[in-house]
Amino acid sequence: MLARALEIEREEFLGRLSYQRGAEFHGYRNGYAPERSVGTGMGAVAIRQPRSSDVPAGAEPFRSEIVGRYERRSETQARLLARLYLEGLASADFEPVFRELVGSTAALSPSSILRLKQEWADEYQLWRCRPLSERYVYLFADGLYLKAGLEAEKTAVLIVIGVTADGRKDLLAMEEGYRESTASWAGVLRGLRDRGLQEVPLLAVGDGALGLWGGLDQVFPHTRHQRCWNHRRLNVLDKLPRRLHAETSKQLHALYTAPTRAECTQLRAALGQQLRLQGQADAAACLERDWEDFVAFYDFPEEHWTHLRTSNPIESIFAGVRLRTDAAKRMRVRENALYLVFKLVTRLSMNWRAVNGPDQLLLLLAGERFIDGKLQRQTNTEGVAA
């Protein structure tokens, strides 16, 4: 089929079949190039590429659009090899595994496989400059640390995911940063603002990294903060002896799953007093620190609490990324690590589920108030619910 397609391509260029005169002269058939194998999605195929000669002066010479002059693998197969590398196959494994698939002459050295990733860099540069035209209600932000580059310190990749007005999750930003500093996060957030995110997100969810909250105060000062309860639980337990972990963990879970802010605050006071009586004042102080940033979710719809109480929506993505990046040990080039993470997150994003109760997002954007997760209906001057 491939050989026949190449013959038809030459016939269309010359404007006539074999042994047939054409209305206009475009050249002669000139046999075939030496046989070579080309890798396709179904294996290596041997071809002899048709040639033409005596093309009129000033006319374009015959060049196949199906198979390039020096092409050894199809674009489909190149994308397949890049995808396999993305999924975790080491570049050194391609030679023994895929030699029969691509043919005896196709390049399969580690360096040739790594060159296939250049299109990832191009995709990333286009993506990071794209305009943002959607309205984003929530932001999830966190930093991922990778062993990449020649420096002893790990590379920080700052990632932001946004929730649209219809409940979908979008990857908004992915940039290198320095230790999740305030300056690094502020730069990422300014990039979002400059690309079109002018409407202030209502709530940002993240861990205890101070750089994120400092950056938000600079760029989106009216966006409320919601800190991750999973990180706070681990911080409290880290200050306790192991014998107290099981009981305290249950109490913390009951605390942040309380149905109302008042009950949550009462449970916090009780647990703090208990910890101080047990001689664990540091753990009690850790529990009570920045308290308002841990109960902001009560002012948002109850259907969204499961998404807002923790940074799990972004941590679950990191788990999939770490499976691949940990297998690679240390990547020598930081930029390549960034492009790899970008492609991994882009692939994982196809399975992201929307937030619960997406219709509640429109009520939030309309200015409706929620107290303890319940919609507070406004009343008119006659006392009738609007």
C-alpha positions in Angstrom: 0.0 0.0 0.0 2.8 2.4 0.8 4.7 1.6 -2.4 1.5 2.1 -4.4 0.8 5.4 -2.7 4.3 6.6 -3.6 3.8 5.7 -7.2 0.5 7.6 -7.3 2.2 10.6 -5.8 4.8 10.6 -8.6 2.1 10.2 -11.2 0.2 13.2 -9.9 3.4 15.2 -9.9 4.1 14.3 -13.6 0.5 14.6 -14.6 0.4 11.3 -16.5 0.4 7.5 -16.0 3.3 5.4 -17.2 3.7 5.3 -21.1 1.2 8.1 -21.3 1.6 11.6 -22.7 0.5 14.5 -20.6 -0.9 17.9 -21.6 2.0 19.7 -19.9 5.5 18.4 -19.4 6.7 18.1 -15.8 9.6 15.7 -16.2 10.4 12.0 -16.6 10.4 9.0 -14.4 13.9 8.2 -13.2 13.7 4.9 -11.4 14.0 4.5 -7.7 16.2 5.4 -4.8 18.1 2.5 -3.1 15.9 0.4 -0.9 15.6 1.3 2.7 13.4 0.4 5.7 11.0 2.9 7.3 9.5 2.3 10.7 5.7 2.6 10.8 3.2 2.0 13.6 3.0 -1.7 12.5 6.7 -2.4 12.0 9.5 -1.8 9.6 8.5 -1.6 5.9 11.0 -1.8 3.0 10.5 0.9 0.3 12.2 2.1 -2.9 11.3 5.8 -3.2 10.4 6.9 -6.8 12.5 9.6 -8.4 11.9 12.0 -11.3 14.3 13.9 -13.6 14.4 16.7 -16.3 12.0 18.8 -14.3 11.5 22.1 -16.2 13.7 25.0 -15.0 12.0 27.1 -12.3 9.6 24.3 -11.3 9.8 22.6 -7.9 11.5 19.2 -8.0 9.6 16.1 -7.0 9.6 15.5 -3.3 7.4 13.0 -1.6 5.0 14.3 1.1 4.3 10.7 2.3 7.9 9.7 3.1 10.7 12.3 3.5 13.9 11.9 1.6 15.9 10.7 4.5 13.1 9.6 6.8 13.6 6.4 8.7 10.5 6.4 10.9 6.9 7.8 10.5 5.7 10.7 12.6 3.2 8.3 14.2 6.0 6.0 15.3 8.1 9.0 16.6 5.2 10.1 18.8 4.8 6.5 20.0 8.4 6.3 21.1 8.2 9.6 22.8 5.0 8.4 24.6 6.7 5.2 25.7 9.5 7.3 27.2 6.9 9.4 28.9 5.3 6.3 30.4 8.6 5.2 31.9 10.6 3.2 29.4 14.3 4.1 29.8 16.0 5.5 26.7 18.6 2.8 26.8 15.9 0.1 26.5 14.7 1.2 23.1 17.5 -0.5 21.1 16.9 -4.1 22.3 13.2 -3.8 22.5 12.2 -1.9 19.3 14.9 -2.7 16.7 12.7 -5.1 14.8 9.8 -2.7 14.9 11.7 0.3 13.4 14.0 -1.6 11.1 17.8 -2.1 10.9 18.7 1.4 9.8 16.5 3.7 12.0 18.3 5.6 14.8 17.4 4.2 18.2 20.3 5.5 20.3 19.4 7.3 23.6 20.4 10.6 22.1 18.0 10.1 19.1 15.2 9.2 21.5 15.8 12.3 23.6 15.6 14.5 20.4 12.0 13.3 20.0 11.2 15.4 23.1 12.0 18.7 21.4 8.3 18.9 20.3 7.4 18.8 24.1 9.5 22.0 24.6 7.6 23.7 21.7 4.3 22.6 23.1 5.2 23.9 26.5 6.2 27.3 25.3 3.0 27.7 23.3 0.9 26.5 26.3 2.5 28.8 28.9 1.9 31.9 26.8 -1.7 31.1 25.9 -4.4 33.6 27.0 -6.8 32.8 29.8 -10.3 33.7 29.0 -12.3 31.6 31.5 -13.5 32.6 34.9 -11.8 30.7 37.7 -13.5 30.3 41.1 -10.9 28.2 43.0 -7.1 27.8 42.7 -5.1 24.8 43.9 -1.4 25.5 44.1 1.6 23.5 45.2 5.3 22.9 44.5 6.8 19.7 43.2 10.5 19.0 43.9 12.6 17.1 41.3 16.1 15.8 41.2 17.3 17.6 38.1 20.2 19.6 37.0 23.8 19.7 38.2 23.0 21.6 41.4 22.8 19.7 44.7 19.4 21.3 45.5 16.3 19.9 44.0 14.4 21.8 41.3 11.1 23.3 42.4 8.2 23.2 39.9 5.4 25.5 40.9 2.0 24.3 39.6 -1.4 26.0 39.7 -4.7 24.3 38.8 -7.9 26.3 38.4 -11.6 25.4 38.7 -13.8 27.0 36.1 -17.3 28.3 36.6 -18.7 25.0 35.2 -16.6 22.9 37.6 -13.8 21.7 35.3 -10.2 21.7 36.4 -7.6 23.3 34.2 -3.8 23.3 34.4 -3.1 27.1 34.5 0.6 27.4 35.3 3.8 25.3 35.6 7.0 27.2 36.2 10.4 26.7 37.8 10.8 28.4 41.1 13.3 28.9 43.8 12.3 27.0 47.0 8.7 28.1 46.7 9.7 31.6 47.7 7.3 34.5 47.8 9.1 36.1 44.8 8.7 32.9 42.8 5.0 32.4 43.6 4.3 36.1 43.0 5.9 35.8 39.5 3.8 32.8 38.7 0.6 34.5 39.8 1.5 37.7 37.9 1.9 35.6 34.8 -1.7 34.3 35.2 -3.0 37.9 35.7 -1.1 39.2 32.7 -2.4 36.4 30.5 -6.0 37.3 31.3 -6.9 36.1 34.8 -8.2 39.5 35.8 -11.2 38.3 37.9 -10.0 37.5 41.4 -10.4 33.8 42.4 -12.6 33.4 45.4 -10.4 30.9 47.2 -6.9 29.5 47.0 -6.0 26.1 48.4 -2.5 25.1 49.3 -0.2 23.7 52.0 1.7 25.6 54.6 4.4 27.1 52.3 4.5 30.7 53.3 5.7 31.8 49.8 2.4 31.0 48.2 0.4 33.0 50.7 2.8 35.9 50.4 2.6 35.8 46.6 -1.2 35.8 46.8 -1.3 38.8 49.1 0.8 40.7 46.5 -1.1 39.7 43.3 -4.6 38.7 44.4 -5.0 40.3 47.9 -8.8 39.7 48.0 -8.5 35.9 47.4 -9.2 34.0 50.6 -6.8 31.3 51.9 -7.6 27.7 52.7 -4.8 25.6 54.0 -4.5 21.9 53.7 -5.8 19.9 56.7 -3.7 16.9 55.7 -0.5 18.9 56.1 -1.7 20.4 59.4 -2.5 17.0 60.8 1.0 15.7 59.9 2.6 18.9 61.4 0.7 18.3 64.7 1.5 14.6 64.8 5.2 15.4 64.1 5.3 17.2 67.5 3.8 14.3 69.4 5.2 11.1 70.7 4.2 8.0 68.7 2.0 6.7 71.5 -0.4 9.7 71.0 -0.6 9.5 67.2 -3.6 7.2 66.8 -5.9 9.0 69.3 -4.9 12.5 68.1 -5.3 11.6 64.5 -8.9 10.5 65.1 -9.7 13.7 67.0 -8.2 15.9 64.2 -10.3 14.0 61.6 -13.5 14.7 63.7 -12.4 18.3 64.0 -12.1 19.2 60.4 -15.1 17.1 59.3 -17.4 18.9 61.8 -20.6 20.1 60.2 -20.3 23.7 61.4 -17.5 26.2 62.1 -18.7 26.6 65.7 -18.4 22.9 66.4 -15.0 22.7 64.7 -13.8 25.6 66.9 -15.1 23.9 70.0 -13.3 20.6 69.2 -10.1 22.6 68.5 -10.3 24.2 71.9 -10.9 20.9 73.6 -8.1 19.2 71.8 -5.7 22.1 72.5 -6.5 21.9 76.2 -6.0 18.2 76.2 -2.6 18.4 74.5 -1.5 21.1 77.0 -2.5 18.9 79.9 -0.4 16.1 78.4 2.6 18.4 78.2 2.4 18.9 74.5 2.2 22.7 74.3 4.1 22.8 70.9 1.5 20.6 69.3 -1.4 22.7 70.7 0.2 25.9 69.4 0.7 24.3 66.0 -3.0 23.3 65.9 -4.2 26.8 66.7 -1.8 28.7 64.4 -3.4 30.6 61.5 -6.7 29.2 62.4 -8.9 31.4 60.1 -7.0 30.0 57.1 -8.1 26.5 58.0 -11.9 27.1 58.4 -12.5 29.3 55.3 -14.1 26.3 53.6 -17.2 26.7 55.8 -18.1 29.8 53.8 -18.4 27.8 50.6 -21.0 25.2 49.5 -20.9 21.9 51.4 -20.7 19.9 48.2 -17.2 21.5 47.7 -15.8 20.8 51.1 -14.3 17.5 50.1 -12.3 19.4 47.4 -11.4 22.4 49.6 -10.3 21.0 52.9 -7.1 19.5 51.6 -4.8 20.0 48.6 -5.5 16.4 47.5 -6.7 17.5 44.0 -3.1 18.5 43.2 -1.3 16.0 45.5 -2.9 13.1 43.6 -1.4 14.5 40.4 2.0 14.6 42.0 1.8 11.0 42.9 1.4 10.0 39.3 4.3 12.3 38.3 6.6 10.9 41.0 6.1 7.4 39.8 7.8 8.4 36.5 10.4 10.9 37.8 11.6 8.7 40.6 12.4 6.0 38.1 14.6 8.4 36.2 16.8 9.1 39.4 18.3 12.4 38.4 17.8 14.3 35.1 20.8 16.2 33.9 18.9 19.1 32.3 16.3 21.0 34.4 14.4 22.1 31.4 13.9 18.5 30.2 12.5 17.6 33.6 10.1 20.5 33.4 8.9 19.4 29.9 8.5 15.8 31.1 6.3 16.9 34.0 4.3 19.1 31.7 3.5 16.2 29.4 2.8 13.9 32.3 0.3 16.3 33.9 -1.3 17.0 30.6 -1.9 13.3 30.1 -3.2 12.9 33.7 -5.5 15.9 33.2 -7.7 13.8 30.8 -8.9 11.8 33.9 -9.6 14.8 36.2 -13.1 14.8 37.5 -15.2 18.0 37.9 -16.0 19.3 41.4 -19.2 18.2 43.1 -22.2 20.5 42.8 -21.0 22.7 39.9 -24.2 24.6 39.9 -23.2 26.1 43.2 -20.3 27.8 41.6 -22.7 30.1 39.7 -24.3 31.1 43.0 -21.0 32.0 44.4 -20.1 34.1 41.4 -23.5 35.8 41.7 -22.6 37.0 45.2 -24.8 34.5 47.2 -23.6 33.8 50.7 -23.0 30.4 52.3 -22.7 29.9 56.0 -21.6 26.4 57.2 -22.0 25.2 53.6 -25.7 26.3 53.4 -27.0 28.9 51.0 -28.3 32.0 52.9 -31.3 33.2 50.9 -31.5 37.0 50.8 -34.9 38.5 51.7 -36.6 41.6 50.3 -38.0 44.5 52.2 -41.3 42.5 52.8 -39.4 39.6 54.4 -40.0 37.2 51.4 -37.0 35.1 50.3 -35.7 36.2 47.0 
